[in-house]
Amino acid sequence: MLGLTVTMDDRQGVDLVRLLGPAVTVPVHHDDYGVFRSPLSDFVSRHAEADLADTLRLVERGATVDLGKPAGGSSAP
């Protein structure tokens, strides 16, 4: 199918976060296979540059993350 987005780069990811405006953003499936357009670190940096860092929660594979509203500052694994 033409026009179907399968992966996003860091810019597209942050644009989607801005569009949806979630209270918490948890990137997942960022290392499932080798065709991603940019690494998670690029998304994390761009997310911070967009003044959204306090909404970001990172979680290690197999771990859990609290989805409650952030109290400021990002949670990193």
mmCIF file of the N, C-alpha and C atoms, coordinates in Angstrom:
data_MODEL
# 
_entry.id   MODEL 
# 
loop_
_atom_site.group_PDB 
_atom_site.id 
_atom_site.type_symbol 
_atom_site.label_atom_id 
_atom_site.label_alt_id 
_atom_site.label_comp_id 
_atom_site.label_asym_id 
_atom_site.label_entity_id 
_atom_site.label_seq_id 
_atom_site.pdbx_PDB_ins_code 
_atom_site.Cartn_x 
_atom_site.Cartn_y 
_atom_site.Cartn_z 
_atom_site.occupancy 
_atom_site.B_iso_or_equiv 
_atom_site.pdbx_formal_charge 
_atom_site.auth_seq_id 
_atom_site.auth_comp_id 
_atom_site.auth_asym_id 
_atom_site.auth_atom_id 
_atom_site.pdbx_PDB_model_num 
ATOM 1   N N  . MET A 1 1  ? 0.826  -1.183 0.000  1.00 0.00 ? 1  MET A N  1 
ATOM 2   C CA . MET A 1 1  ? 0.000  0.000  0.000  1.00 0.00 ? 1  MET A CA 1 
ATOM 3   C C  . MET A 1 1  ? 0.874  1.250  0.000  1.00 0.00 ? 1  MET A C  1 
ATOM 4   N N  . LEU A 1 2  ? 0.552  2.161  -0.843 1.00 0.00 ? 2  LEU A N  1 
ATOM 5   C CA . LEU A 1 2  ? 1.266  3.430  -0.865 1.00 0.00 ? 2  LEU A CA 1 
ATOM 6   C C  . LEU A 1 2  ? 0.736  4.346  0.222  1.00 0.00 ? 2  LEU A C  1 
ATOM 7   N N  . GLY A 1 3  ? 1.638  5.092  0.834  1.00 0.00 ? 3  GLY A N  1 
ATOM 8   C CA . GLY A 1 3  ? 1.243  6.044  1.858  1.00 0.00 ? 3  GLY A CA 1 
ATOM 9   C C  . GLY A 1 3  ? 1.070  5.457  3.241  1.00 0.00 ? 3  GLY A C  1 
ATOM 10  N N  . LEU A 1 4  ? 1.349  4.189  3.419  1.00 0.00 ? 4  LEU A N  1 
ATOM 11  C CA . LEU A 1 4  ? 1.228  3.554  4.726  1.00 0.00 ? 4  LEU A CA 1 
ATOM 12  C C  . LEU A 1 4  ? 2.524  3.757  5.500  1.00 0.00 ? 4  LEU A C  1 
ATOM 13  N N  . THR A 1 5  ? 2.446  4.398  6.650  1.00 0.00 ? 5  THR A N  1 
ATOM 14  C CA . THR A 1 5  ? 3.621  4.602  7.485  1.00 0.00 ? 5  THR A CA 1 
ATOM 15  C C  . THR A 1 5  ? 3.809  3.388  8.384  1.00 0.00 ? 5  THR A C  1 
ATOM 16  N N  . VAL A 1 6  ? 4.962  2.747  8.249  1.00 0.00 ? 6  VAL A N  1 
ATOM 17  C CA . VAL A 1 6  ? 5.268  1.578  9.056  1.00 0.00 ? 6  VAL A CA 1 
ATOM 18  C C  . VAL A 1 6  ? 6.204  1.961  10.192 1.00 0.00 ? 6  VAL A C  1 
ATOM 19  N N  . THR A 1 7  ? 7.158  2.816  9.916  1.00 0.00 ? 7  THR A N  1 
ATOM 20  C CA . THR A 1 7  ? 8.051  3.322  10.952 1.00 0.00 ? 7  THR A CA 1 
ATOM 21  C C  . THR A 1 7  ? 8.090  4.842  10.862 1.00 0.00 ? 7  THR A C  1 
ATOM 22  N N  . MET A 1 8  ? 8.419  5.468  11.975 1.00 0.00 ? 8  MET A N  1 
ATOM 23  C CA . MET A 1 8  ? 8.558  6.919  12.009 1.00 0.00 ? 8  MET A CA 1 
ATOM 24  C C  . MET A 1 8  ? 9.970  7.259  12.437 1.00 0.00 ? 8  MET A C  1 
ATOM 25  N N  . ASP A 1 9  ? 10.457 8.400  11.963 1.00 0.00 ? 9  ASP A N  1 
ATOM 26  C CA . ASP A 1 9  ? 11.726 8.886  12.475 1.00 0.00 ? 9  ASP A CA 1 
ATOM 27  C C  . ASP A 1 9  ? 11.440 9.778  13.674 1.00 0.00 ? 9  ASP A C  1 
ATOM 28  N N  . ASP A 1 10 ? 12.486 10.340 14.248 1.00 0.00 ? 10 ASP A N  1 
ATOM 29  C CA . ASP A 1 10 ? 12.325 11.150 15.457 1.00 0.00 ? 10 ASP A CA 1 
ATOM 30  C C  . ASP A 1 10 ? 11.417 12.355 15.239 1.00 0.00 ? 10 ASP A C  1 
ATOM 31  N N  . ARG A 1 11 ? 11.546 12.996 14.108 1.00 0.00 ? 11 ARG A N  1 
ATOM 32  C CA . ARG A 1 11 ? 10.728 14.182 13.807 1.00 0.00 ? 11 ARG A CA 1 
ATOM 33  C C  . ARG A 1 11 ? 9.248  13.802 13.692 1.00 0.00 ? 11 ARG A C  1 
ATOM 34  N N  . GLN A 1 12 ? 8.959  12.725 12.977 1.00 0.00 ? 12 GLN A N  1 
ATOM 35  C CA . GLN A 1 12 ? 7.581  12.282 12.829 1.00 0.00 ? 12 GLN A CA 1 
ATOM 36  C C  . GLN A 1 12 ? 6.994  11.863 14.176 1.00 0.00 ? 12 GLN A C  1 
ATOM 37  N N  . GLY A 1 13 ? 7.807  11.222 15.004 1.00 0.00 ? 13 GLY A N  1 
ATOM 38  C CA . GLY A 1 13 ? 7.342  10.811 16.328 1.00 0.00 ? 13 GLY A CA 1 
ATOM 39  C C  . GLY A 1 13 ? 6.956  11.995 17.189 1.00 0.00 ? 13 GLY A C  1 
ATOM 40  N N  . VAL A 1 14 ? 7.787  13.016 17.202 1.00 0.00 ? 14 VAL A N  1 
ATOM 41  C CA . VAL A 1 14 ? 7.483  14.211 17.999 1.00 0.00 ? 14 VAL A CA 1 
ATOM 42  C C  . VAL A 1 14 ? 6.286  14.956 17.407 1.00 0.00 ? 14 VAL A C  1 
ATOM 43  N N  . ASP A 1 15 ? 6.187  14.994 16.079 1.00 0.00 ? 15 ASP A N  1 
ATOM 44  C CA . ASP A 1 15 ? 5.014  15.617 15.460 1.00 0.00 ? 15 ASP A CA 1 
ATOM 45  C C  . ASP A 1 15 ? 3.732  14.904 15.893 1.00 0.00 ? 15 ASP A C  1 
ATOM 46  N N  . LEU A 1 16 ? 3.772  13.581 15.974 1.00 0.00 ? 16 LEU A N  1 
ATOM 47  C CA . LEU A 1 16 ? 2.601  12.816 16.411 1.00 0.00 ? 16 LEU A CA 1 
ATOM 48  C C  . LEU A 1 16 ? 2.273  13.103 17.875 1.00 0.00 ? 16 LEU A C  1 
ATOM 49  N N  . VAL A 1 17 ? 3.303  13.191 18.713 1.00 0.00 ? 17 VAL A N  1 
ATOM 50  C CA . VAL A 1 17 ? 3.075  13.515 20.126 1.00 0.00 ? 17 VAL A CA 1 
ATOM 51  C C  . VAL A 1 17 ? 2.424  14.890 20.244 1.00 0.00 ? 17 VAL A C  1 
ATOM 52  N N  . ARG A 1 18 ? 2.911  15.853 19.479 1.00 0.00 ? 18 ARG A N  1 
ATOM 53  C CA . ARG A 1 18 ? 2.299  17.196 19.508 1.00 0.00 ? 18 ARG A CA 1 
ATOM 54  C C  . ARG A 1 18 ? 0.841  17.142 19.056 1.00 0.00 ? 18 ARG A C  1 
ATOM 55  N N  . LEU A 1 19 ? 0.563  16.383 18.005 1.00 0.00 ? 19 LEU A N  1 
ATOM 56  C CA . LEU A 1 19 ? -0.784 16.279 17.466 1.00 0.00 ? 19 LEU A CA 1 
ATOM 57  C C  . LEU A 1 19 ? -1.752 15.647 18.467 1.00 0.00 ? 19 LEU A C  1 
ATOM 58  N N  . LEU A 1 20 ? -1.320 14.567 19.106 1.00 0.00 ? 20 LEU A N  1 
ATOM 59  C CA . LEU A 1 20 ? -2.196 13.829 20.019 1.00 0.00 ? 20 LEU A CA 1 
ATOM 60  C C  . LEU A 1 20 ? -2.240 14.430 21.416 1.00 0.00 ? 20 LEU A C  1 
ATOM 61  N N  . GLY A 1 21 ? -1.131 15.042 21.857 1.00 0.00 ? 21 GLY A N  1 
ATOM 62  C CA . GLY A 1 21 ? -1.070 15.684 23.165 1.00 0.00 ? 21 GLY A CA 1 
ATOM 63  C C  . GLY A 1 21 ? -1.287 14.762 24.351 1.00 0.00 ? 21 GLY A C  1 
ATOM 64  N N  . PRO A 1 22 ? -0.652 13.585 24.377 1.00 0.00 ? 22 PRO A N  1 
ATOM 65  C CA . PRO A 1 22 ? -0.847 12.687 25.511 1.00 0.00 ? 22 PRO A CA 1 
ATOM 66  C C  . PRO A 1 22 ? -0.196 13.234 26.782 1.00 0.00 ? 22 PRO A C  1 
ATOM 67  N N  . ALA A 1 23 ? -0.732 12.839 27.937 1.00 0.00 ? 23 ALA A N  1 
ATOM 68  C CA . ALA A 1 23 ? -0.130 13.227 29.207 1.00 0.00 ? 23 ALA A CA 1 
ATOM 69  C C  . ALA A 1 23 ? 1.198  12.515 29.406 1.00 0.00 ? 23 ALA A C  1 
ATOM 70  N N  . VAL A 1 24 ? 1.315  11.311 28.871 1.00 0.00 ? 24 VAL A N  1 
ATOM 71  C CA . VAL A 1 24 ? 2.522  10.499 28.999 1.00 0.00 ? 24 VAL A CA 1 
ATOM 72  C C  . VAL A 1 24 ? 2.829  9.864  27.650 1.00 0.00 ? 24 VAL A C  1 
ATOM 73  N N  . THR A 1 25 ? 4.091  9.882  27.269 1.00 0.00 ? 25 THR A N  1 
ATOM 74  C CA . THR A 1 25 ? 4.543  9.217  26.047 1.00 0.00 ? 25 THR A CA 1 
ATOM 75  C C  . THR A 1 25 ? 5.510  8.109  26.433 1.00 0.00 ? 25 THR A C  1 
ATOM 76  N N  . VAL A 1 26 ? 5.230  6.886  25.969 1.00 0.00 ? 26 VAL A N  1 
ATOM 77  C CA . VAL A 1 26 ? 6.085  5.734  26.246 1.00 0.00 ? 26 VAL A CA 1 
ATOM 78  C C  . VAL A 1 26 ? 6.477  5.110  24.911 1.00 0.00 ? 26 VAL A C  1 
ATOM 79  N N  . PRO A 1 27 ? 7.688  5.378  24.427 1.00 0.00 ? 27 PRO A N  1 
ATOM 80  C CA . PRO A 1 27 ? 8.115  4.763  23.176 1.00 0.00 ? 27 PRO A CA 1 
ATOM 81  C C  . PRO A 1 27 ? 8.267  3.247  23.343 1.00 0.00 ? 27 PRO A C  1 
ATOM 82  N N  . VAL A 1 28 ? 7.653  2.499  22.461 1.00 0.00 ? 28 VAL A N  1 
ATOM 83  C CA . VAL A 1 28 ? 7.781  1.042  22.446 1.00 0.00 ? 28 VAL A CA 1 
ATOM 84  C C  . VAL A 1 28 ? 8.029  0.592  21.013 1.00 0.00 ? 28 VAL A C  1 
ATOM 85  N N  . HIS A 1 29 ? 8.489  -0.608 20.858 1.00 0.00 ? 29 HIS A N  1 
ATOM 86  C CA . HIS A 1 29 ? 8.789  -1.176 19.537 1.00 0.00 ? 29 HIS A CA 1 
ATOM 87  C C  . HIS A 1 29 ? 9.837  -0.343 18.796 1.00 0.00 ? 29 HIS A C  1 
ATOM 88  N N  . HIS A 1 30 ? 10.747 0.266  19.533 1.00 0.00 ? 30 HIS A N  1 
ATOM 89  C CA . HIS A 1 30 ? 11.780 1.091  18.920 1.00 0.00 ? 30 HIS A CA 1 
ATOM 90  C C  . HIS A 1 30 ? 13.033 0.290  18.578 1.00 0.00 ? 30 HIS A C  1 
ATOM 91  N N  . ASP A 1 31 ? 13.070 -0.977 18.971 1.00 0.00 ? 31 ASP A N  1 
ATOM 92  C CA . ASP A 1 31 ? 14.242 -1.802 18.670 1.00 0.00 ? 31 ASP A CA 1 
ATOM 93  C C  . ASP A 1 31 ? 13.849 -3.212 18.234 1.00 0.00 ? 31 ASP A C  1 
ATOM 94  N N  . ASP A 1 32 ? 12.636 -3.342 17.715 1.00 0.00 ? 32 ASP A N  1 
ATOM 95  C CA . ASP A 1 32 ? 12.138 -4.661 17.336 1.00 0.00 ? 32 ASP A CA 1 
ATOM 96  C C  . ASP A 1 32 ? 12.808 -5.234 16.092 1.00 0.00 ? 32 ASP A C  1 
ATOM 97  N N  . TYR A 1 33 ? 13.186 -4.385 15.175 1.00 0.00 ? 33 TYR A N  1 
ATOM 98  C CA . TYR A 1 33 ? 13.844 -4.842 13.962 1.00 0.00 ? 33 TYR A CA 1 
ATOM 99  C C  . TYR A 1 33 ? 14.719 -3.730 13.406 1.00 0.00 ? 33 TYR A C  1 
ATOM 100 N N  . GLY A 1 34 ? 15.521 -4.050 12.407 1.00 0.00 ? 34 GLY A N  1 
ATOM 101 C CA . GLY A 1 34 ? 16.589 -3.155 11.989 1.00 0.00 ? 34 GLY A CA 1 
ATOM 102 C C  . GLY A 1 34 ? 16.294 -2.131 10.928 1.00 0.00 ? 34 GLY A C  1 
ATOM 103 N N  . VAL A 1 35 ? 15.045 -1.782 10.677 1.00 0.00 ? 35 VAL A N  1 
ATOM 104 C CA . VAL A 1 35 ? 14.761 -0.827 9.603  1.00 0.00 ? 35 VAL A CA 1 
ATOM 105 C C  . VAL A 1 35 ? 14.216 0.513  10.102 1.00 0.00 ? 35 VAL A C  1 
ATOM 106 N N  . PHE A 1 36 ? 14.366 0.782  11.386 1.00 0.00 ? 36 PHE A N  1 
ATOM 107 C CA . PHE A 1 36 ? 13.859 2.044  11.897 1.00 0.00 ? 36 PHE A CA 1 
ATOM 108 C C  . PHE A 1 36 ? 14.641 3.206  11.294 1.00 0.00 ? 36 PHE A C  1 
ATOM 109 N N  . ARG A 1 37 ? 13.963 4.321  11.122 1.00 0.00 ? 37 ARG A N  1 
ATOM 110 C CA . ARG A 1 37 ? 14.537 5.461  10.431 1.00 0.00 ? 37 ARG A CA 1 
ATOM 111 C C  . ARG A 1 37 ? 15.462 6.296  11.300 1.00 0.00 ? 37 ARG A C  1 
ATOM 112 N N  . SER A 1 38 ? 15.342 6.184  12.614 1.00 0.00 ? 38 SER A N  1 
ATOM 113 C CA . SER A 1 38 ? 16.256 6.855  13.532 1.00 0.00 ? 38 SER A CA 1 
ATOM 114 C C  . SER A 1 38 ? 16.192 6.123  14.866 1.00 0.00 ? 38 SER A C  1 
ATOM 115 N N  . PRO A 1 39 ? 17.259 6.221  15.658 1.00 0.00 ? 39 PRO A N  1 
ATOM 116 C CA . PRO A 1 39 ? 17.283 5.511  16.945 1.00 0.00 ? 39 PRO A CA 1 
ATOM 117 C C  . PRO A 1 39 ? 16.451 6.233  18.004 1.00 0.00 ? 39 PRO A C  1 
ATOM 118 N N  . LEU A 1 40 ? 16.136 5.520  19.057 1.00 0.00 ? 40 LEU A N  1 
ATOM 119 C CA . LEU A 1 40 ? 15.376 6.083  20.176 1.00 0.00 ? 40 LEU A CA 1 
ATOM 120 C C  . LEU A 1 40 ? 16.048 7.336  20.720 1.00 0.00 ? 40 LEU A C  1 
ATOM 121 N N  . SER A 1 41 ? 17.367 7.342  20.771 1.00 0.00 ? 41 SER A N  1 
ATOM 122 C CA . SER A 1 41 ? 18.077 8.504  21.321 1.00 0.00 ? 41 SER A CA 1 
ATOM 123 C C  . SER A 1 41 ? 17.756 9.784  20.539 1.00 0.00 ? 41 SER A C  1 
ATOM 124 N N  . ASP A 1 42 ? 17.551 9.683  19.234 1.00 0.00 ? 42 ASP A N  1 
ATOM 125 C CA . ASP A 1 42 ? 17.170 10.853 18.439 1.00 0.00 ? 42 ASP A CA 1 
ATOM 126 C C  . ASP A 1 42 ? 15.785 11.354 18.850 1.00 0.00 ? 42 ASP A C  1 
ATOM 127 N N  . PHE A 1 43 ? 14.850 10.424 19.064 1.00 0.00 ? 43 PHE A N  1 
ATOM 128 C CA . PHE A 1 43 ? 13.511 10.802 19.497 1.00 0.00 ? 43 PHE A CA 1 
ATOM 129 C C  . PHE A 1 43 ? 13.558 11.460 20.876 1.00 0.00 ? 43 PHE A C  1 
ATOM 130 N N  . VAL A 1 44 ? 14.319 10.890 21.783 1.00 0.00 ? 44 VAL A N  1 
ATOM 131 C CA . VAL A 1 44 ? 14.431 11.442 23.137 1.00 0.00 ? 44 VAL A CA 1 
ATOM 132 C C  . VAL A 1 44 ? 14.982 12.870 23.070 1.00 0.00 ? 44 VAL A C  1 
ATOM 133 N N  . SER A 1 45 ? 16.006 13.093 22.270 1.00 0.00 ? 45 SER A N  1 
ATOM 134 C CA . SER A 1 45 ? 16.592 14.435 22.134 1.00 0.00 ? 45 SER A CA 1 
ATOM 135 C C  . SER A 1 45 ? 15.599 15.418 21.529 1.00 0.00 ? 45 SER A C  1 
ATOM 136 N N  . ARG A 1 46 ? 14.947 15.012 20.446 1.00 0.00 ? 46 ARG A N  1 
ATOM 137 C CA . ARG A 1 46 ? 13.993 15.911 19.776 1.00 0.00 ? 46 ARG A CA 1 
ATOM 138 C C  . ARG A 1 46 ? 12.787 16.176 20.685 1.00 0.00 ? 46 ARG A C  1 
ATOM 139 N N  . HIS A 1 47 ? 12.364 15.183 21.427 1.00 0.00 ? 47 HIS A N  1 
ATOM 140 C CA . HIS A 1 47 ? 11.252 15.322 22.364 1.00 0.00 ? 47 HIS A CA 1 
ATOM 141 C C  . HIS A 1 47 ? 11.605 16.385 23.412 1.00 0.00 ? 47 HIS A C  1 
ATOM 142 N N  . ALA A 1 48 ? 12.833 16.352 23.925 1.00 0.00 ? 48 ALA A N  1 
ATOM 143 C CA . ALA A 1 48 ? 13.290 17.348 24.905 1.00 0.00 ? 48 ALA A CA 1 
ATOM 144 C C  . ALA A 1 48 ? 13.383 18.736 24.268 1.00 0.00 ? 48 ALA A C  1 
ATOM 145 N N  . GLU A 1 49 ? 13.909 18.804 23.055 1.00 0.00 ? 49 GLU A N  1 
ATOM 146 C CA . GLU A 1 49 ? 14.023 20.089 22.353 1.00 0.00 ? 49 GLU A CA 1 
ATOM 147 C C  . GLU A 1 49 ? 12.654 20.716 22.113 1.00 0.00 ? 49 GLU A C  1 
ATOM 148 N N  . ALA A 1 50 ? 11.627 19.880 21.980 1.00 0.00 ? 50 ALA A N  1 
ATOM 149 C CA . ALA A 1 50 ? 10.265 20.361 21.740 1.00 0.00 ? 50 ALA A CA 1 
ATOM 150 C C  . ALA A 1 50 ? 9.566  20.743 23.044 1.00 0.00 ? 50 ALA A C  1 
ATOM 151 N N  . ASP A 1 51 ? 10.326 20.769 24.139 1.00 0.00 ? 51 ASP A N  1 
ATOM 152 C CA . ASP A 1 51 ? 9.794  21.119 25.458 1.00 0.00 ? 51 ASP A CA 1 
ATOM 153 C C  . ASP A 1 51 ? 8.714  20.141 25.917 1.00 0.00 ? 51 ASP A C  1 
ATOM 154 N N  . LEU A 1 52 ? 8.930  18.862 25.618 1.00 0.00 ? 52 LEU A N  1 
ATOM 155 C CA . LEU A 1 52 ? 7.990  17.809 25.992 1.00 0.00 ? 52 LEU A CA 1 
ATOM 156 C C  . LEU A 1 52 ? 8.616  16.799 26.943 1.00 0.00 ? 52 LEU A C  1 
ATOM 157 N N  . ALA A 1 53 ? 9.836  17.053 27.391 1.00 0.00 ? 53 ALA A N  1 
ATOM 158 C CA . ALA A 1 53 ? 10.597 16.063 28.158 1.00 0.00 ? 53 ALA A CA 1 
ATOM 159 C C  . ALA A 1 53 ? 9.881  15.574 29.401 1.00 0.00 ? 53 ALA A C  1 
ATOM 160 N N  . ASP A 1 54 ? 9.088  16.418 30.037 1.00 0.00 ? 54 ASP A N  1 
ATOM 161 C CA . ASP A 1 54 ? 8.438  15.998 31.274 1.00 0.00 ? 54 ASP A CA 1 
ATOM 162 C C  . ASP A 1 54 ? 7.306  15.002 31.046 1.00 0.00 ? 54 ASP A C  1 
ATOM 163 N N  . THR A 1 55 ? 6.963  14.719 29.800 1.00 0.00 ? 55 THR A N  1 
ATOM 164 C CA . THR A 1 55 ? 5.913  13.741 29.505 1.00 0.00 ? 55 THR A CA 1 
ATOM 165 C C  . THR A 1 55 ? 6.476  12.391 29.068 1.00 0.00 ? 55 THR A C  1 
ATOM 166 N N  . LEU A 1 56 ? 7.779  12.287 28.923 1.00 0.00 ? 56 LEU A N  1 
ATOM 167 C CA . LEU A 1 56 ? 8.399  11.083 28.371 1.00 0.00 ? 56 LEU A CA 1 
ATOM 168 C C  . LEU A 1 56 ? 8.716  10.063 29.454 1.00 0.00 ? 56 LEU A C  1 
ATOM 169 N N  . ARG A 1 57 ? 8.332  8.832  29.226 1.00 0.00 ? 57 ARG A N  1 
ATOM 170 C CA . ARG A 1 57 ? 8.667  7.716  30.106 1.00 0.00 ? 57 ARG A CA 1 
ATOM 171 C C  . ARG A 1 57 ? 9.338  6.639  29.259 1.00 0.00 ? 57 ARG A C  1 
ATOM 172 N N  . LEU A 1 58 ? 10.536 6.286  29.616 1.00 0.00 ? 58 LEU A N  1 
ATOM 173 C CA . LEU A 1 58 ? 11.243 5.202  28.939 1.00 0.00 ? 58 LEU A CA 1 
ATOM 174 C C  . LEU A 1 58 ? 11.121 3.947  29.780 1.00 0.00 ? 58 LEU A C  1 
ATOM 175 N N  . VAL A 1 59 ? 11.016 2.825  29.117 1.00 0.00 ? 59 VAL A N  1 
ATOM 176 C CA . VAL A 1 59 ? 10.853 1.558  29.824 1.00 0.00 ? 59 VAL A CA 1 
ATOM 177 C C  . VAL A 1 59 ? 11.696 0.492  29.133 1.00 0.00 ? 59 VAL A C  1 
ATOM 178 N N  . GLU A 1 60 ? 12.401 -0.274 29.932 1.00 0.00 ? 60 GLU A N  1 
ATOM 179 C CA . GLU A 1 60 ? 13.204 -1.357 29.388 1.00 0.00 ? 60 GLU A CA 1 
ATOM 180 C C  . GLU A 1 60 ? 12.297 -2.522 29.005 1.00 0.00 ? 60 GLU A C  1 
ATOM 181 N N  . ARG A 1 61 ? 12.722 -3.287 28.019 1.00 0.00 ? 61 ARG A N  1 
ATOM 182 C CA . ARG A 1 61 ? 11.952 -4.444 27.565 1.00 0.00 ? 61 ARG A CA 1 
ATOM 183 C C  . ARG A 1 61 ? 11.665 -5.367 28.749 1.00 0.00 ? 61 ARG A C  1 
ATOM 184 N N  . GLY A 1 62 ? 10.407 -5.735 28.895 1.00 0.00 ? 62 GLY A N  1 
ATOM 185 C CA . GLY A 1 62 ? 9.992  -6.626 29.968 1.00 0.00 ? 62 GLY A CA 1 
ATOM 186 C C  . GLY A 1 62 ? 9.659  -5.929 31.274 1.00 0.00 ? 62 GLY A C  1 
ATOM 187 N N  . ALA A 1 63 ? 9.970  -4.647 31.362 1.00 0.00 ? 63 ALA A N  1 
ATOM 188 C CA . ALA A 1 63 ? 9.692  -3.887 32.590 1.00 0.00 ? 63 ALA A CA 1 
ATOM 189 C C  . ALA A 1 63 ? 8.312  -3.236 32.487 1.00 0.00 ? 63 ALA A C  1 
ATOM 190 N N  . THR A 1 64 ? 7.893  -2.604 33.558 1.00 0.00 ? 64 THR A N  1 
ATOM 191 C CA . THR A 1 64 ? 6.631  -1.870 33.555 1.00 0.00 ? 64 THR A CA 1 
ATOM 192 C C  . THR A 1 64 ? 6.921  -0.392 33.794 1.00 0.00 ? 64 THR A C  1 
ATOM 193 N N  . VAL A 1 65 ? 5.944  0.430  33.505 1.00 0.00 ? 65 VAL A N  1 
ATOM 194 C CA . VAL A 1 65 ? 6.092  1.864  33.701 1.00 0.00 ? 65 VAL A CA 1 
ATOM 195 C C  . VAL A 1 65 ? 4.786  2.425  34.245 1.00 0.00 ? 65 VAL A C  1 
ATOM 196 N N  . ASP A 1 66 ? 4.883  3.359  35.180 1.00 0.00 ? 66 ASP A N  1 
ATOM 197 C CA . ASP A 1 66 ? 3.718  4.029  35.737 1.00 0.00 ? 66 ASP A CA 1 
ATOM 198 C C  . ASP A 1 66 ? 3.210  5.034  34.713 1.00 0.00 ? 66 ASP A C  1 
ATOM 199 N N  . LEU A 1 67 ? 1.951  4.951  34.353 1.00 0.00 ? 67 LEU A N  1 
ATOM 200 C CA . LEU A 1 67 ? 1.379  5.849  33.355 1.00 0.00 ? 67 LEU A CA 1 
ATOM 201 C C  . LEU A 1 67 ? 0.673  7.041  33.975 1.00 0.00 ? 67 LEU A C  1 
ATOM 202 N N  . GLY A 1 68 ? 0.844  7.233  35.287 1.00 0.00 ? 68 GLY A N  1 
ATOM 203 C CA . GLY A 1 68 ? 0.278  8.397  35.941 1.00 0.00 ? 68 GLY A CA 1 
ATOM 204 C C  . GLY A 1 68 ? 0.909  9.674  35.392 1.00 0.00 ? 68 GLY A C  1 
ATOM 205 N N  . LYS A 1 69 ? 0.251  10.788 35.553 1.00 0.00 ? 69 LYS A N  1 
ATOM 206 C CA . LYS A 1 69 ? 0.769  12.062 35.046 1.00 0.00 ? 69 LYS A CA 1 
ATOM 207 C C  . LYS A 1 69 ? 2.146  12.338 35.645 1.00 0.00 ? 69 LYS A C  1 
ATOM 208 N N  . PRO A 1 70 ? 3.100  12.698 34.794 1.00 0.00 ? 70 PRO A N  1 
ATOM 209 C CA . PRO A 1 70 ? 4.461  12.978 35.265 1.00 0.00 ? 70 PRO A CA 1 
ATOM 210 C C  . PRO A 1 70 ? 4.488  14.135 36.270 1.00 0.00 ? 70 PRO A C  1 
ATOM 211 N N  . ALA A 1 71 ? 5.385  14.039 37.213 1.00 0.00 ? 71 ALA A N  1 
ATOM 212 C CA . ALA A 1 71 ? 5.552  15.093 38.211 1.00 0.00 ? 71 ALA A CA 1 
ATOM 213 C C  . ALA A 1 71 ? 6.728  15.988 37.867 1.00 0.00 ? 71 ALA A C  1 
ATOM 214 N N  . GLY A 1 72 ? 7.142  15.974 36.605 1.00 0.00 ? 72 GLY A N  1 
ATOM 215 C CA . GLY A 1 72 ? 8.277  16.772 36.153 1.00 0.00 ? 72 GLY A CA 1 
ATOM 216 C C  . GLY A 1 72 ? 9.505  15.913 35.974 1.00 0.00 ? 72 GLY A C  1 
ATOM 217 N N  . GLY A 1 73 ? 10.192 16.116 34.878 1.00 0.00 ? 73 GLY A N  1 
ATOM 218 C CA . GLY A 1 73 ? 11.380 15.321 34.576 1.00 0.00 ? 73 GLY A CA 1 
ATOM 219 C C  . GLY A 1 73 ? 11.007 13.989 33.960 1.00 0.00 ? 73 GLY A C  1 
ATOM 220 N N  . SER A 1 74 ? 11.809 13.511 33.048 1.00 0.00 ? 74 SER A N  1 
ATOM 221 C CA . SER A 1 74 ? 11.511 12.243 32.393 1.00 0.00 ? 74 SER A CA 1 
ATOM 222 C C  . SER A 1 74 ? 11.996 11.083 33.238 1.00 0.00 ? 74 SER A C  1 
ATOM 223 N N  . SER A 1 75 ? 11.353 9.947  33.051 1.00 0.00 ? 75 SER A N  1 
ATOM 224 C CA . SER A 1 75 ? 11.755 8.729  33.734 1.00 0.00 ? 75 SER A CA 1 
ATOM 225 C C  . SER A 1 75 ? 12.553 7.882  32.767 1.00 0.00 ? 75 SER A C  1 
ATOM 226 N N  . ALA A 1 76 ? 13.760 7.606  33.064 1.00 0.00 ? 76 ALA A N  1 
ATOM 227 C CA . ALA A 1 76 ? 14.610 6.793  32.195 1.00 0.00 ? 76 ALA A CA 1 
ATOM 228 C C  . ALA A 1 76 ? 14.904 5.481  32.875 1.00 0.00 ? 76 ALA A C  1 
ATOM 229 N N  . PRO A 1 77 ? 15.081 4.439  32.070 1.00 0.00 ? 77 PRO A N  1 
ATOM 230 C CA . PRO A 1 77 ? 15.391 3.128  32.658 1.00 0.00 ? 77 PRO A CA 1 
ATOM 231 C C  . PRO A 1 77 ? 16.731 3.113  33.344 1.00 0.00 ? 77 PRO A C  1 
# 
